[in-house]
Amino acid sequence: MTRTAIKALLLSASILGYAGAASAEDVTLTIESWRNDDLSIWKDKLIPAFEAKNPGIKVVFSPMAPTEYNSAINAKLESGSAGDLITCRPFDASLDLYKKGYLADITKNAGMENFSDVAKSAWTTDDGAATFCVPMASVIHGFIYNKDAFDQLGITPPKTEEEFFAALEKIKADGNFIPMAMGTKDLWEAATMGYQNIGPNYWKGEEGRLALIKGEQKLTDAQWVEPYKTLAKWKPYLGDGFEAQTYPDSQNLFTLGRAAIYPAGSWEIGGFNTQAQFKMGAFPPPVQKDGDKCYISDHTDIAIGMNAKGPHAEQAKTFLTWVASPEFADLYANSLPGFFSLNKTAVKMQDPLAQEFVSWREKCQSTIRSTYQILSRGTPNLENETWVESANVINGTDMPEVAAEKLQKGLDSWYKPAK
């Protein structure tokens, strides 16, 4: 081979090598999501951190309207136009995508060992054999309070239900604040911030939730009725006209300083931080009596999976491994205070209110909302019916026992627990 031919061959190899490198850099992963509020966080913090460690893989975050996401992502996956990475809602919506073959089984993907079975429960098949999304975050329930109001009235955060109602009574007697900001017009608020907030202390978290799924407990059992009896006692402390009060009304009453306590989901933290002009604190659902073990609703909320038919499977797996890492857990949780990492590696929160919420994991047992796994697949839908009955109990239009009987009768009409 002549010297000229050798040079030409080397030049050709060099060009091909460069082209190969360039094509590797051209691999772009698209994340489908409903969280359009998070666009800047992904663009400015999360994606740059990943790309810095993974040259050759570019990532684009492509959110859509939350209300359109479920139908839109189904249509895109069906037509083959969906991105490589699919943000996963908890439980049935994502399970359905997996059953249709749209989400890949990532059970053995590197990093999945960083999550407990409870953390993965919202994205795992009923038999526990396959997990199809990497858990990203949960939201925790409890109570956010106006520290200035508590200081003014000499109230300390209550630990027991007796202390809780004593605090409410003291706030009501003072007359300067609505004791607690919560309405029943939107229904879900009464269930999510009411029943599912305080209930785990009665049904003992996962013990009761799993027993309900197995048919070993019923909603008419005392541990499921008692939370409704407690909710019924909230009525005198919710302020005039709470029956017509919407969820945004409740938020405004609290952030404007007109209410002292807000039954909360931790997702409120970011918004409240920007709106409230007073110091805030938080306390977990009070236990029935001093010394009782405490339980919190630490609800699996958001995850991310891989399009089973996407063109860049290896790069998508690399990205999911990074999402499963402690580095991502820290970045994500501190970028979105109130959305807590489900990674086994503890994350120190920079936001003090968020740190207060997540600290409860150290002393209380975590569970998820009782209606979300399996029990709301039929008609009537247990989750939606729990909204209705929680509002009815607080409004005084249904007695706790009646509400429980309605819910169990509805569940019995279609759900037959596997023995």
Secondary structure, DSSP 8 states (H G I E B T S, - for coil): --HHHHHHHHHHHHHHHHHHHHHHHTEEEEEEES-GGGHHHIIIIIHHHHHHHSTTEEEEEEE--GGGHHHHHHHHHHHT---SEEEE-STHHHHHHHHTT-B---TTSTTGGGS-HHHHGGGB-TTSS-B-EEEEEEEEEEEEEEHHHHHHHT-----BHHHHHHHHHHHHHH-SSEEE---STTSHHHIIIIIHHHTHHHHTTHHHHHHHHHTSS-TTSHHHHHHHHHHHTTGGGS-TTGGG--HHHHHHHHHTT-EEEEEEEGGGHHHHHHH--S-EEEE---BSSTT---EEEEEEEEEEEEBTT-S-HHHHHHHHHHHTSHHHHHHHHHHSTTSB--SSS----SSHHHHHHHHGGGTSEEE--TTSSSTTSSSS-HHHHHHHHHHHHHHTSS-HHHHHHHHHHHHHTT-----
